[in-house]
Amino acid sequence: MAVLKIIVVVIVLVAAMVSFTLYRNGAHLSQPPGVAKRLTVFLTLHSASTSDNPHFEELRTPVFDMDKEKLYTRVLDIVNGLGWGIIAHDKDDYNANFIVRSPVFLFEDDVYVQARAIDADQSSLYIHSSSRSGRGDFAANSGHIQELIEALKN
């Protein structure tokens, strides 16, 4: 009977940790296309990217009312405030590579960003985030993308 209680407690703790991690990473489980699809993606894939036709609406390619040079400069400034490490950046191609470490276990994720011109006064931002280890990312990479986009909008 004591073993059964220990097993139940462990299962409840693991479920709580997974739920908290998904919530903290901005998994938005209640939004389309639904809980099952989102859980499948977040527990089996280890990368996320912005796209014009994304799996999830929060990963739609963001568009900003500024030229690509100004957007690129803002990204570099904001990333410092987020505590991300800069691995490399190329001002000529308006792209950069960053490293993000998870707060508890210090897992490392790589984030690639490229500012792209739409016209003289508008630009978009391609963002790709991938985990260096593991099979599923518990929405961490999607969370990195959302965090950067939100910081740029504020």
N, C-alpha and C positions, 0 to 999 in steps of 0.2 A: 504494500500500500504506500509506503514512503517513497519507493522508487517511482511509482505512478505520479505522485504529487510533484516530485522533482522534475519529471519529464514534462508535466503540464506547465509548471513554472517556467522552465526553459523555453518551451514553445511560445508561451505568452510574451516572454521577454524578447525573443527573436522577432516575433510579429510586431511588437511595439517599436523595436529599433528600426525595422524595415519601414514601417509606416512613417515614423518620425523622419527618417532619412529621405524618403520620397517627398514628404511634405516640405522639408527644408530645401530640397533641390528644385522646388517648383514643378512637381510632376503634374499638377492639375488633373487628377484622375477623373474628376466628374465632367470634364469637358470632352467634346467630340474628338476622336471617334469612339470614346468610351473606355471604361475601366479595363476591360479584357485586352484591347489592342494596346493601350498605353502600358499596362504591366508587361505584356509580351515584349514590347520594344525595350523598356527600361531594364528588364531582367535578362535580356539576351544580347543586346547590342552594346558596344562600348564606344560609340561615337555619335555625334550629332552635327548637322550642318544647316545653315540657312539656305533657303531655296525659294524660287518663285512658285513652286508647287510642293509645299512641305507635307510631311505626315501629320504634323500638328501646327495649328495656326500661329502659335507663339514662335515658330521657327521660320516664318515668312521673312524673306530678305527685307531688311529695314531700309527705308529711303529717308534721307535727310536733306534739308534745305540749306546746303552749303557745298562748296566745291570739294573735290576729293582730297586736296592738300590740307584744307582746314579740318576735314573729318579725320584724316590720318593723324594729324597733330593732336586733335582732341582725344583720339583713342590712346595714344601714347601717354598723354597726361592723366587720363582717367585710370588706366591700368596701374599706374603707380599708386594711386589712392586705393585701389582694390587689393593691393598687396600681391599682385601677380609679378612673377619674375620675367624680365625681358631676356629672351635667349638670343634673338637676332632681329634686326629690322632693316629694311631697304627703302630709303626715302624715294629713290628713283622709280620703284615699282609700287610704292605705297602699300607694302605688306610688312607683316611682323609676326614673329613666333614668340609665344609666351608659355610659361609653365605655371600651373596652379596646383597647389598642394591642399589636400583635404585636411580639415582641422584636427581630427582625432588620430587617424592612422597614417597621415601624411602620404596618401596615395598621390601619384603625380599624373596630371592630365596636361596634354599639349593643346594649345589653342593657336590657330593660325587665323590671321585677319588680313583682308585686303580691301582697301577703299577703291571703288570703281566709279568713274564719272558716268552720269546719265546725260547731263547737259552742263552748261556753264555754271548754273546755280543749284544743281542737285547732284547727289551722289548716293550710292548704295554701299552696303558693307557686307561682304561675304565673310562668314565666320565658320570655321570648322574646329570642333573640339573632340579630342579622342583620349581615352584612357591608355596609359602605358601597360597596365596589367589588368587581368580579370576579364570575364566574359560579359557581364552586365555592369552597367554603371549606376543603377538606381537613380537615373535622371540627372546625374551630376553634370554631364556634358551639356545637356539641354539647359540646366541651371546656369552654367557659366555663360552661355550665349544670352540667356534672358537677363542676367546680371549686367553684362556689358551694354546691351541695348538699353536697358532701363537707366543706367548711369549716363549714357549719352543723351537720352531724351530729357533728363533733368538739368 
